[in-house]
Amino acid sequence: MASKILCGFTPLRATFSLRLCAFASKFLAFMLPILLLTSCFEPKQGCLDISAVNFDASADKDCEDEGCTCVYPKLQVVVDQRYDTLPYRRDSVYPSTAGPSFRLHEVVFYLSDFQIFRNGEVFTMSDTLGLRLFSQIGNDTLRQVFRNDFQLVRLETQTYAVGSFRESGLFSDVQIRLGLDAEPNRVIPALAPTGHPLSLQADSLWRNKAEGFVFLKVVVGRDVPSTTRDTLTFTRADIGDFFIQQSGVFGHTNGYDFRLRLKADYQKLLGDINWTVGDKTAWKQQIIANLPLTFSVSQ
């Protein structure tokens, strides 16, 4: 009798053990991937600042690593250079209302002090740069931190990234300096970063310590068949503090670059000059008188 009981009990325990092992195997098979995923999960880093242009809503944590950083909107200005309805092209021939046609070889100018206004409040670029400049008296040099929104316009229609600009909404006025303020006009170009607009240029836009930089340069050919060129340069002594000013409605959406269009119409700047008479002094005076009509800003 005892042997029958023993023989009946052993298969029952074996069956229970097999079922337990099968359950444990299935449980482990189910849980193992979850455990592996949990142990290998790393939070995704990304910019979580909604005002940045690279805001990442799918990120789990804000940027911490060196390679991860928020990129903020910039003021981008498209400089649209034209001659009335014609696109400006270097070395092209254009008509004059006061005399024969002339050849416009080149126009180069500096822009700085970009300011955007809303309800009397002024907003500027947040980028800064330390530059070396000559002292006003003596031969000493000093270092000064400037708002780094200097632009050198020398090519046909092109987009310039002026600097970081985070403020969003609607604005009523834009003001841009043609040329440079008195202090940046004393910057030492040989000590400026390579490639910076205030560094040394191949065409000598820096005159000397006393005069500083050439704010505007115009190169024309008076007689179309001729190859003779006249170069007219305008420094701070000629132009002083001249600002391009425009009122209107200018909108900037949060998280996107702020784009403006600056139109330079060289027909209004040069088209009423008879280049076959007069001299550089007379031509420069007429160009300075035409400056307020030359530029306009839109979006």
C-alpha positions as CSV (number, residue, x, y, z in Angstrom):
1,M,0.0,0.0,0.0
2,A,2.8,2.4,0.9
3,S,4.4,1.9,-2.4
4,K,1.2,2.8,-4.2
5,I,0.9,6.0,-2.3
6,L,4.6,6.9,-3.0
7,C,4.2,6.1,-6.6
8,G,1.0,8.2,-6.8
9,F,2.6,11.2,-5.0
10,T,5.8,11.5,-7.1
11,P,4.2,12.3,-10.5
12,L,1.9,14.9,-8.8
13,R,4.9,16.8,-7.4
14,A,6.8,16.5,-10.7
15,T,3.8,17.9,-12.6
16,F,3.5,20.8,-10.1
17,S,7.2,21.5,-10.5
18,L,7.0,21.5,-14.3
19,R,4.1,23.9,-14.2
20,L,6.0,26.2,-11.8
21,C,9.0,26.1,-14.0
22,A,6.9,26.9,-17.1
23,F,5.3,29.9,-15.3
24,A,8.6,31.2,-14.2
25,S,10.0,30.9,-17.7
26,K,7.1,32.8,-19.2
27,F,7.3,35.4,-16.5
28,L,11.0,35.9,-17.0
29,A,10.5,36.0,-20.8
30,F,7.9,38.8,-20.3
31,M,9.8,40.8,-17.7
32,L,13.3,40.5,-19.1
33,P,12.8,42.9,-22.1
34,I,11.1,45.4,-19.7
35,L,14.0,45.2,-17.3
36,L,16.5,45.6,-20.1
37,L,14.7,48.6,-21.6
38,T,14.5,50.2,-18.1
39,S,18.1,49.6,-17.4
40,C,19.3,51.0,-20.8
41,F,16.9,54.0,-21.1
42,E,18.7,57.4,-21.2
43,P,16.7,60.6,-21.2
44,K,16.8,62.5,-24.5
45,Q,18.5,65.9,-24.1
46,G,17.2,68.8,-26.1
47,C,16.4,72.5,-25.9
48,L,13.3,73.0,-23.9
49,D,13.2,76.8,-24.1
50,I,10.1,77.6,-26.3
51,S,11.7,80.9,-27.4
52,A,14.6,79.0,-29.1
53,V,14.5,78.2,-32.8
54,N,15.5,74.6,-32.0
55,F,12.9,74.0,-29.3
56,D,12.5,70.2,-29.0
57,A,9.1,69.1,-27.5
58,S,10.2,65.4,-27.6
59,A,13.1,66.0,-25.3
60,D,13.0,64.6,-21.7
61,K,15.5,67.0,-20.2
62,D,17.1,70.3,-21.0
63,C,20.5,70.7,-22.5
64,E,23.4,69.9,-20.2
65,D,26.1,68.4,-22.5
66,E,28.5,70.7,-24.4
67,G,27.1,69.5,-27.7
68,C,23.6,70.4,-26.8
69,T,22.6,74.0,-26.6
70,C,19.7,76.3,-27.3
71,V,19.9,78.4,-30.5
72,Y,18.0,81.7,-30.2
73,P,16.4,83.7,-33.0
74,K,18.5,86.2,-34.9
75,L,17.6,89.4,-36.6
76,Q,18.2,88.7,-40.3
77,V,18.3,91.6,-42.7
78,V,18.0,91.1,-46.5
79,V,19.8,94.0,-48.1
80,D,18.1,94.4,-51.5
81,Q,20.3,96.6,-53.7
82,R,18.5,98.0,-56.8
83,Y,18.6,100.8,-59.4
84,D,15.0,101.9,-59.5
85,T,13.3,98.7,-60.9
86,L,16.5,97.1,-62.1
87,P,18.6,94.8,-59.9
88,Y,22.0,96.2,-59.0
89,R,24.9,94.4,-60.6
90,R,28.5,95.5,-60.1
91,D,30.1,97.0,-63.3
92,S,26.7,97.6,-64.9
93,V,25.6,100.6,-66.9
94,Y,22.7,102.7,-65.6
95,P,20.9,105.8,-66.9
96,S,21.2,109.3,-65.3
97,T,18.4,111.8,-65.4
98,A,20.9,114.7,-65.5
99,G,23.3,113.4,-68.1
100,P,24.7,110.4,-70.0
101,S,24.6,106.9,-68.7
102,F,27.3,105.9,-66.3
103,R,28.9,102.6,-65.1
104,L,28.4,101.8,-61.4
105,H,31.4,99.6,-60.5
106,E,30.9,99.2,-56.7
107,V,29.0,100.3,-53.7
108,V,30.2,99.4,-50.2
109,F,28.9,100.6,-46.8
110,Y,28.8,99.8,-43.1
111,L,25.6,99.3,-41.0
112,S,25.5,99.2,-37.2
113,D,23.4,100.1,-34.2
114,F,20.3,98.1,-35.2
115,Q,17.4,99.2,-33.0
116,I,13.8,98.0,-32.9
117,F,11.1,100.1,-31.1
118,R,7.8,99.3,-29.5
119,N,5.7,101.8,-27.4
120,G,8.9,103.9,-26.9
121,E,10.9,101.0,-25.7
122,V,14.1,100.1,-27.6
123,F,15.3,96.5,-28.3
124,T,18.8,95.7,-29.6
125,M,21.0,92.6,-30.3
126,S,22.3,90.7,-27.3
127,D,25.6,89.7,-28.8
128,T,28.7,91.5,-27.6
129,L,32.4,91.5,-28.5
130,G,35.5,93.0,-26.9
131,L,37.7,95.0,-29.3
132,R,40.8,97.1,-29.0
133,L,40.7,100.8,-30.0
134,F,42.8,103.9,-30.0
135,S,42.4,106.2,-27.0
136,Q,41.1,109.7,-27.9
137,I,44.2,111.3,-26.6
138,G,47.8,110.0,-27.0
139,N,48.9,106.7,-28.4
140,D,47.5,104.4,-25.8
141,T,45.1,101.6,-26.7
142,L,42.2,100.2,-24.6
143,R,39.7,97.4,-24.7
144,Q,36.0,98.0,-24.9
145,V,33.0,95.8,-25.2
146,F,30.6,96.6,-28.0
147,R,27.2,95.4,-29.1
148,N,28.4,93.2,-32.0
149,D,25.9,94.1,-34.7
150,F,28.4,95.5,-37.3
151,Q,27.7,94.6,-40.9
152,L,29.7,95.4,-44.0
153,V,27.6,95.4,-47.2
154,R,29.5,94.9,-50.3
155,L,27.8,92.2,-52.4
156,E,24.5,92.2,-54.4
157,T,21.3,91.3,-52.6
158,Q,22.3,89.1,-49.6
159,T,21.0,88.1,-46.2
160,Y,23.0,89.3,-43.1
161,A,22.6,87.6,-39.7
162,V,22.9,90.7,-37.5
163,G,22.7,89.1,-34.1
164,S,20.5,87.4,-31.5
165,F,17.1,88.9,-31.0
166,R,14.6,87.1,-28.6
167,E,11.9,89.7,-28.2
168,S,8.7,88.8,-30.0
169,G,5.5,90.6,-31.0
170,L,4.7,93.6,-33.0
171,F,7.1,96.6,-33.4
172,S,6.5,100.1,-34.8
173,D,9.9,101.5,-35.8
174,V,13.3,100.4,-37.0
175,Q,16.5,102.5,-36.8
176,I,19.8,101.5,-38.4
177,R,23.0,103.6,-38.4
178,L,24.8,104.1,-41.7
179,G,28.4,103.9,-40.7
180,L,29.8,103.7,-37.2
181,D,29.4,105.5,-33.9
182,A,32.4,107.5,-32.7
183,E,33.9,104.9,-30.4
184,P,33.8,101.9,-32.8
185,N,35.3,104.2,-35.4
186,R,38.4,104.1,-33.3
187,V,38.7,100.3,-33.4
188,I,42.1,99.0,-34.4
189,P,41.4,96.8,-37.4
190,A,44.7,94.9,-37.2
191,L,43.6,93.7,-33.8
192,A,40.0,92.8,-34.6
193,P,39.2,89.1,-35.2
194,T,39.9,87.8,-38.6
195,G,36.9,88.1,-40.9
196,H,35.1,90.6,-38.7
197,P,33.6,93.6,-40.5
198,L,36.0,95.9,-38.6
199,S,39.1,93.9,-39.4
200,L,41.5,94.9,-42.2
201,Q,39.9,94.8,-45.6
202,A,41.7,94.3,-48.9
203,D,40.3,97.5,-50.2
204,S,41.5,99.7,-47.3
205,L,38.2,100.7,-45.7
206,W,40.2,101.9,-42.7
207,R,41.9,105.2,-43.5
208,N,44.0,106.1,-40.5
209,K,43.8,106.8,-36.7
210,A,42.4,110.3,-37.2
211,E,39.7,109.4,-39.7
212,G,38.8,105.9,-38.8
213,F,36.8,103.8,-41.3
214,V,35.2,104.6,-44.7
215,F,31.4,104.5,-44.0
216,L,30.4,104.5,-47.7
217,K,32.4,103.9,-50.8
218,V,31.0,104.5,-54.4
219,V,33.1,103.7,-57.5
220,V,31.7,105.0,-60.8
221,G,32.8,105.3,-64.4
222,R,31.8,108.7,-65.8
223,D,32.3,107.8,-69.5
224,V,30.8,104.4,-70.3
225,P,33.3,103.4,-73.1
226,S,36.2,104.5,-70.8
227,T,37.8,102.3,-68.1
228,T,38.5,105.3,-65.9
229,R,37.1,105.0,-62.4
230,D,36.3,107.6,-59.8
231,T,36.2,106.4,-56.2
232,L,34.2,108.5,-53.7
233,T,34.7,107.7,-50.0
234,F,32.7,109.0,-47.1
235,T,34.0,109.0,-43.5
236,R,32.5,110.1,-40.3
237,A,33.6,113.6,-41.0
238,D,31.4,113.6,-44.1
239,I,28.3,111.7,-42.9
240,G,28.3,112.1,-39.1
241,D,25.5,110.3,-37.3
242,F,23.2,109.3,-40.1
243,F,20.4,106.9,-39.4
244,I,18.1,104.9,-41.6
245,Q,14.6,105.2,-40.0
246,Q,11.4,103.5,-40.9
247,S,8.0,103.4,-39.2
248,G,5.5,100.6,-39.9
249,V,4.3,97.3,-38.5
250,F,7.1,94.7,-38.0
251,G,6.1,91.3,-36.5
252,H,8.4,88.7,-34.9
253,T,7.0,85.3,-34.0
254,N,8.4,83.6,-30.9
255,G,11.0,80.9,-31.8
256,Y,11.7,82.1,-35.3
257,D,14.2,84.4,-36.9
258,F,13.2,88.0,-37.2
259,R,13.5,89.0,-40.9
260,L,13.6,92.5,-42.3
261,R,14.3,93.8,-45.8
262,L,16.5,96.9,-46.3
263,K,16.1,98.3,-49.8
264,A,18.9,100.5,-51.2
265,D,17.8,102.3,-54.4
266,Y,20.9,103.6,-56.1
267,Q,18.9,105.5,-58.7
268,K,17.8,107.8,-55.8
269,L,21.4,108.0,-54.6
270,L,23.2,108.5,-57.9
271,G,20.7,108.9,-60.7
272,D,20.4,112.7,-60.7
273,I,24.1,113.4,-61.0
274,N,25.7,114.4,-64.3
275,W,29.0,112.5,-64.0
276,T,30.5,114.3,-67.0
277,V,30.7,117.6,-65.3
278,G,31.7,118.8,-61.9
279,D,34.2,117.1,-59.5
280,K,34.3,114.7,-56.6
281,T,33.5,117.4,-54.0
282,A,30.3,118.4,-55.9
283,W,29.3,114.8,-56.4
284,K,29.9,113.9,-52.8
285,Q,27.7,116.8,-51.6
286,Q,24.9,115.7,-53.9
287,I,25.2,112.0,-52.7
288,I,25.0,113.1,-49.1
289,A,21.9,115.2,-49.9
290,N,20.3,112.1,-51.5
291,L,21.0,109.7,-48.6
292,P,17.6,110.2,-46.8
293,L,15.8,109.0,-50.0
294,T,18.0,106.0,-50.7
295,F,17.0,103.5,-48.0
296,S,13.7,102.0,-46.8
297,V,12.9,99.1,-44.5
298,S,10.0,96.6,-44.8
299,Q,9.1,93.1,-44.0
